[in-house]
Amino acid sequence: MGKGDKKSKRGKIALGSYGNSRRKKTIKARLKRSASKKKLAAVAKEKPKRATKKS
């Protein structure tokens, strides 16, 4: 069970194939989530924080 095994996740990554142990749908969803988090982090950095009023 290593890089040469077609049925293991590591083997599928090495071969560049998909299947039960390496779903294409879940990989795409994970990449989409991480991309949106990076966008939010970039937007949060750009906006300056408002100064609070002290009475």
N, CA, C and O of each residue as an XYZ file, in Angstrom:
220
protein
N       0.840     -1.177      0.000
C       0.000      0.000      0.000
C       0.886      1.241      0.000
O       1.248      1.780      1.046
N       1.210      1.659     -1.178
C       2.041      2.846     -1.316
C       1.723      3.571     -2.598
O       0.579      3.589     -3.053
N       2.745      4.171     -3.177
C       2.538      4.967     -4.387
C       2.147      4.127     -5.604
O       1.525      4.642     -6.533
N       2.495      2.868     -5.609
C       2.174      2.027     -6.754
C       0.818      1.355     -6.665
O       0.357      0.760     -7.639
N       0.170      1.441     -5.509
C      -1.111      0.775     -5.288
C      -2.248      1.621     -5.844
O      -2.476      2.738     -5.380
N      -2.958      1.099     -6.828
C      -4.033      1.854     -7.491
C      -5.238      2.094     -6.586
O      -6.026      3.006     -6.836
N      -5.387      1.284     -5.538
C      -6.585      1.401     -4.702
C      -6.412      2.337     -3.510
O      -7.404      2.727     -2.895
N      -5.182      2.705     -3.169
C      -4.965      3.578     -2.019
C      -4.983      5.043     -2.444
O      -4.787      5.367     -3.615
N      -5.219      5.916     -1.479
C      -5.275      7.348     -1.768
C      -3.922      7.845     -2.273
O      -3.864      8.625     -3.223
N      -2.858      7.407     -1.655
C      -1.511      7.833     -2.058
C      -1.199      7.361     -3.479
O      -0.575      8.086     -4.254
N      -1.630      6.156     -3.816
C      -1.419      5.640     -5.158
C      -2.197      6.423     -6.198
O      -1.703      6.668     -7.299
N      -3.413      6.814     -5.850
C      -4.230      7.590     -6.774
C      -3.638      8.980     -6.983
O      -3.707      9.520     -8.088
N      -3.064      9.559     -5.947
C      -2.407     10.861     -6.089
C      -1.209     10.717     -7.022
O      -0.997     11.555     -7.898
N      -0.425      9.651     -6.832
C       0.763      9.417     -7.666
C       0.376      9.181     -9.126
O       1.055      9.661    -10.034
N      -0.716      8.442     -9.357
C      -1.155      8.143    -10.715
C      -1.979      9.273    -11.335
O      -2.129      9.347    -12.555
N      -2.509     10.150    -10.482
C      -3.334     11.251    -10.979
C      -4.740     10.820    -11.324
O      -5.379     11.415    -12.192
N      -5.237      9.780    -10.646
C      -6.589      9.298    -10.918
C      -7.489      9.565     -9.718
O      -7.023      9.969     -8.653
N      -8.778      9.333     -9.907
C      -9.766      9.547     -8.857
C     -10.574      8.268     -8.676
O     -10.562      7.397     -9.546
N     -11.275      8.151     -7.549
C     -12.098      6.980     -7.285
C     -12.682      7.063     -5.897
O     -12.825      8.152     -5.342
N     -13.024      5.912     -5.325
C     -13.655      5.880     -4.010
C     -12.768      6.449     -2.913
O     -13.262      7.144     -2.025
N     -11.487      6.174     -2.955
C     -10.597      6.652     -1.898
C     -10.096      8.071     -2.138
O      -9.500      8.682     -1.251
N     -10.338      8.592     -3.332
C      -9.940      9.969     -3.654
C     -11.006     10.586     -4.543
O     -10.954     10.480     -5.769
N     -11.974     11.232     -3.905
C     -13.125     11.802     -4.613
C     -12.771     13.152     -5.212
O     -12.145     13.986     -4.557
N     -13.166     13.362     -6.438
C     -12.906     14.632     -7.122
C     -13.786     15.737     -6.540
O     -13.356     16.884     -6.412
N     -15.017     15.382     -6.190
C     -15.976     16.357     -5.678
C     -15.500     16.969     -4.355
O     -15.590     18.182     -4.171
N     -14.998     16.146     -3.442
C     -14.555     16.660     -2.150
C     -13.284     17.483     -2.281
O     -13.088     18.443     -1.535
N     -12.420     17.123     -3.217
C     -11.190     17.880     -3.427
C     -11.528     19.268     -3.960
O     -10.958     20.261     -3.508
N     -12.448     19.345     -4.916
C     -12.857     20.636     -5.471
C     -13.497     21.513     -4.402
O     -13.249     22.717     -4.352
N     -14.324     20.907     -3.545
C     -14.986     21.667     -2.482
C     -13.954     22.228     -1.510
O     -14.079     23.370     -1.068
N     -12.937     21.437     -1.174
C     -11.892     21.871     -0.250
C     -11.100     23.029     -0.850
O     -10.788     23.992     -0.151
N     -10.775     22.943     -2.131
C     -10.035     24.018     -2.792
C     -10.859     25.297     -2.864
O     -10.328     26.396     -2.706
N     -12.152     25.147     -3.101
C     -13.037     26.301     -3.178
C     -13.121     27.009     -1.827
O     -13.090     28.238     -1.765
N     -13.227     26.231     -0.740
C     -13.283     26.812      0.612
C     -12.003     27.569      0.939
O     -12.061     28.680      1.467
N     -10.852     26.988      0.633
C      -9.586     27.636      0.969
C      -9.393     28.910      0.152
O      -8.828     29.883      0.651
N      -9.856     28.914     -1.097
C      -9.744     30.106     -1.935
C     -10.603     31.233     -1.385
O     -10.182     32.390     -1.385
N     -11.804     30.907     -0.915
C     -12.684     31.945     -0.384
C     -12.146     32.493      0.936
O     -12.322     33.677      1.224
N     -11.493     31.653      1.743
C     -10.891     32.125      2.997
C      -9.747     33.079      2.715
O      -9.573     34.066      3.430
N      -8.961     32.797      1.676
C      -7.850     33.680      1.317
C      -8.372     35.024      0.849
O      -7.788     36.061      1.165
N      -9.482     35.019      0.089
C     -10.080     36.268     -0.373
C     -10.550     37.103      0.807
O     -10.314     38.310      0.851
N     -11.215     36.464      1.764
C     -11.723     37.177      2.936
C     -10.578     37.760      3.752
O     -10.689     38.872      4.268
N      -9.494     37.029      3.872
C      -8.343     37.511      4.629
C      -7.720     38.727      3.943
O      -7.296     39.666      4.615
N      -7.664     38.716      2.624
C      -7.098     39.836      1.871
C      -7.977     41.075      2.007
O      -7.466     42.185      2.153
N      -9.282     40.893      1.961
C     -10.214     42.016      2.099
C     -10.141     42.590      3.511
O     -10.189     43.808      3.689
N     -10.027     41.728      4.507
C      -9.958     42.187      5.894
C      -8.685     42.997      6.136
O      -8.703     43.946      6.919
N      -7.601     42.645      5.489
C      -6.350     43.387      5.648
C      -6.447     44.773      5.027
O      -5.893     45.731      5.566
N      -7.140     44.891      3.908
C      -7.228     46.153      3.194
C      -8.058     47.195      3.935
O      -7.725     48.380      3.916
N      -9.130     46.767      4.585
C     -10.019     47.712      5.257
C      -9.400     48.189      6.564
O      -9.012     47.371      7.398
N      -9.302     49.509      6.751
C      -8.806     50.016      8.033
C      -9.900     49.918      9.094
O     -11.086     50.039      8.788
N      -9.500     49.703     10.314
C     -10.470     49.607     11.411
C     -10.916     51.006     11.808
O     -10.138     51.960     11.789
N     -12.194     51.102     12.169
C     -12.742     52.382     12.588
C     -12.272     52.695     14.009
O     -12.145     51.808     14.853
N     -12.020     53.971     14.243
C     -11.646     54.395     15.576
C     -12.887     54.479     16.448
O     -13.927     54.966     16.006
N     -12.785     54.016     17.663
C     -13.929     54.053     18.574
C     -13.939     55.377     19.332
O     -12.888     55.923     19.669
N     -15.138     55.880     19.592
C     -15.279     57.129     20.333
C     -15.138     56.874     21.825
O     -15.715     55.929     22.363
N     -14.384     57.705     22.470
C     -14.246     57.617     23.936
C     -14.917     58.824     24.551
O     -14.616     59.961     24.188
N     -15.812     58.588     25.467
C     -16.563     59.688     26.084
C     -15.909     60.134     27.371
O     -16.402     61.051     28.029
